[in-house]
Amino acid sequence: MSATLEQIKTLERIYTEGYADSFLDQSLEKIIAHQQARDQADLALLEQDLYALEQEHGMASEEFHRRYTEGELGDEAEFVEWNALYKMMSRLRTRLDILQGREP
């Protein structure tokens, strides 16, 4: 990850010093669009899995997460998985917000 951050800093320097060109612009747009598409597809799968758990337990994932983190629910394997899926969904939504230029 350190090497990637260095590359990003290099790109930032190119842009701040006025050396960007249309090739860089188009490349970065494609990279971001590709990542958005991947994240949206992953998010759709996670939301399907979460919906199934919500239906099975009659509880929204947000409510489950609150109760789980407050220790109101047990630590059954299914609850641990549900919590992990919920955290993954939250992270993906935040990353998509960032990629789409919205404040998370």
SVG drawing of the C-alpha trace seen along z (x, -y; Angstrom):
<svg xmlns="http://www.w3.org/2000/svg" viewBox="-40 -24 46 45">
<polyline fill="none" stroke="black" stroke-width="0.4" points="0.0,0.0 2.9,-2.3 4.0,-2.1 0.4,-2.9 0.3,-6.0 3.6,-7.2 2.1,-6.8 -0.9,-8.8 1.3,-11.5 3.1,-11.6 -0.2,-12.0 -1.2,-14.7 2.0,-16.5 1.5,-16.2 -1.9,-17.7 -1.0,-20.5 1.9,-21.5 -0.2,-21.7 1.2,-18.7 -1.9,-16.6 -3.3,-15.6 -6.4,-14.0 -4.8,-10.5 -4.4,-10.8 -7.9,-12.2 -9.5,-9.4 -7.4,-6.7 -8.4,-7.9 -12.0,-8.2 -12.0,-4.6 -10.3,-3.3 -12.8,-5.0 -15.8,-3.9 -14.5,-0.3 -14.1,-0.3 -17.6,-1.8 -19.1,1.0 -17.3,3.7 -18.3,2.2 -21.9,1.8 -22.0,5.4 -20.5,6.6 -22.9,4.3 -25.9,5.9 -24.8,9.4 -24.2,8.3 -27.6,6.6 -29.2,9.9 -27.5,11.8 -28.5,9.3 -32.1,9.2 -32.3,13.0 -31.1,12.7 -33.5,9.8 -36.4,11.9 -35.3,14.9 -35.0,13.0 -37.6,10.3 -35.2,7.5 -33.5,4.9 -29.7,5.1 -29.2,1.7 -31.3,2.9 -29.4,6.1 -26.0,4.4 -27.0,2.0 -28.3,4.9 -25.3,7.1 -22.7,4.5 -24.5,3.7 -24.3,7.3 -28.1,8.0 -27.7,10.9 -25.6,14.0 -22.4,14.8 -23.8,17.6 -22.0,18.2 -24.9,16.8 -24.8,13.6 -21.0,13.3 -21.5,13.7 -24.4,11.2 -22.2,8.7 -19.4,9.2 -21.7,8.8 -23.1,5.6 -19.6,4.2 -18.6,5.1 -21.8,3.4 -21.1,0.3 -17.5,0.1 -18.6,0.6 -21.2,-2.2 -18.6,-4.5 -16.1,-3.7 -18.8,-4.2 -19.7,-7.6 -16.0,-8.6 -15.7,-7.3 -18.9,-9.2 -17.6,-12.4 -20.1,-12.4 -19.2,-12.9 -19.6,-9.6"/>
</svg>
